Amino acid sequence: MDYFISYEQKYYLLKVKGEMIGADCAQVSNQFIEKVNNLDNPVIMDLSEVEYIDSRGLGIIVFLYTHVKKKGQRFFLAGVSKEIMKILKVTALDTILSIYPDIETIANHEL
């Protein structure tokens, strides 16, 4: 799994590529918290290049969502594939998370 965290004009972007599985997921959460300790903008997690996600990957999404919400900010998922959306529906996370087809839709309508 590869990822990068950047600050765009109105939001933080966490872009993930590959498979969100196992121990790699802990690195994402630790680096995210270090980088955006003083969270003052919404967060978009782009999953458009994620091929697979396991329970630890789902756990990271929930962890980041909770962390962002506690800081008083909004958390969005973008680019969720059909396969990953099925997993989000089975776990009922689709009822909690704000999920959009792409980053542009969020930037144009929610920020």
C-alpha positions as semicolon CSV with decimal commas, in nm:
position;residue;x (nm);y (nm);z (nm)
1;M;0,000;0,000;0,000
2;D;0,122;0,345;-0,091
3;Y;-0,025;0,671;0,035
4;F;0,043;1,038;0,057
5;I;-0,099;1,322;0,260
6;S;-0,119;1,672;0,121
7;Y;-0,289;1,998;0,195
8;E;-0,500;2,135;-0,087
9;Q;-0,663;2,478;-0,084
10;K;-0,961;2,390;0,135
11;Y;-0,892;2,038;0,262
12;Y;-0,642;1,771;0,354
13;L;-0,613;1,489;0,102
14;L;-0,518;1,138;0,202
15;K;-0,463;0,940;-0,119
16;V;-0,427;0,563;-0,084
17;K;-0,311;0,321;-0,354
18;G;-0,297;-0,057;-0,363
19;E;-0,432;-0,285;-0,091
20;M;-0,537;-0,152;0,249
21;I;-0,439;-0,454;0,452
22;G;-0,251;-0,551;0,766
23;A;0,026;-0,361;0,937
24;D;0,062;-0,099;0,663
25;C;-0,260;0,056;0,788
26;A;-0,110;0,156;1,124
27;Q;0,152;0,368;0,947
28;V;-0,121;0,563;0,766
29;S;-0,299;0,660;1,087
30;N;0,021;0,753;1,272
31;Q;0,155;0,972;0,991
32;F;-0,184;1,131;0,934
33;I;-0,216;1,232;1,299
34;E;0,140;1,367;1,304
35;K;0,093;1,567;0,985
36;V;-0,245;1,718;1,065
37;N;-0,223;1,745;1,443
38;N;-0,393;2,085;1,441
39;L;-0,673;1,981;1,211
40;D;-0,843;2,296;1,083
41;N;-0,993;2,178;0,754
42;P;-1,201;1,886;0,626
43;V;-1,034;1,562;0,519
44;I;-1,089;1,372;0,195
45;M;-0,968;1,013;0,178
46;D;-0,932;0,915;-0,187
47;L;-0,977;0,541;-0,241
48;S;-0,996;0,553;-0,621
49;E;-0,676;0,348;-0,654
50;V;-0,745;0,102;-0,371
51;E;-0,776;-0,252;-0,504
52;Y;-0,872;-0,434;-0,185
53;I;-0,949;-0,359;0,177
54;D;-0,956;-0,591;0,477
55;S;-1,080;-0,543;0,833
56;R;-0,769;-0,346;0,933
57;G;-0,823;-0,117;0,638
58;L;-1,182;-0,061;0,746
59;G;-1,057;-0,001;1,099
60;I;-0,826;0,275;0,975
61;I;-1,113;0,445;0,793
62;V;-1,324;0,437;1,112
63;F;-1,030;0,555;1,322
64;L;-0,957;0,848;1,092
65;Y;-1,326;0,936;1,068
66;T;-1,352;0,942;1,449
67;H;-1,031;1,145;1,488
68;V;-1,144;1,404;1,233
69;K;-1,493;1,431;1,386
70;K;-1,348;1,481;1,735
71;K;-1,149;1,774;1,595
72;G;-1,475;1,927;1,472
73;Q;-1,409;1,870;1,103
74;R;-1,577;1,675;0,824
75;F;-1,447;1,350;0,673
76;F;-1,526;1,233;0,319
77;L;-1,448;0,924;0,114
78;A;-1,396;0,967;-0,260
79;G;-1,358;0,723;-0,548
80;V;-1,488;0,412;-0,375
81;S;-1,499;0,115;-0,614
82;K;-1,803;-0,112;-0,645
83;E;-1,622;-0,391;-0,461
84;I;-1,524;-0,173;-0,167
85;M;-1,870;-0,017;-0,159
86;K;-2,015;-0,367;-0,113
87;I;-1,793;-0,412;0,193
88;L;-1,896;-0,071;0,328
89;K;-2,263;-0,167;0,284
90;V;-2,225;-0,506;0,453
91;T;-2,061;-0,336;0,752
92;A;-2,317;-0,050;0,743
93;L;-2,035;0,205;0,721
94;D;-2,206;0,353;0,416
95;T;-2,473;0,488;0,654
96;I;-2,214;0,672;0,864
97;L;-1,953;0,792;0,616
98;S;-1,999;1,065;0,354
99;I;-1,913;0,888;0,028
100;Y;-1,876;1,064;-0,308
101;P;-1,776;0,949;-0,656
102;D;-1,470;1,177;-0,677
103;I;-1,278;1,460;-0,512
104;E;-1,414;1,723;-0,749
105;T;-1,773;1,654;-0,643
106;I;-1,680;1,707;-0,279
107;A;-1,476;2,019;-0,350
108;N;-1,751;2,175;-0,561
109;H;-2,052;2,089;-0,343
110;E;-1,940;2,036;0,015
111;L;-1,646;2,267;0,082
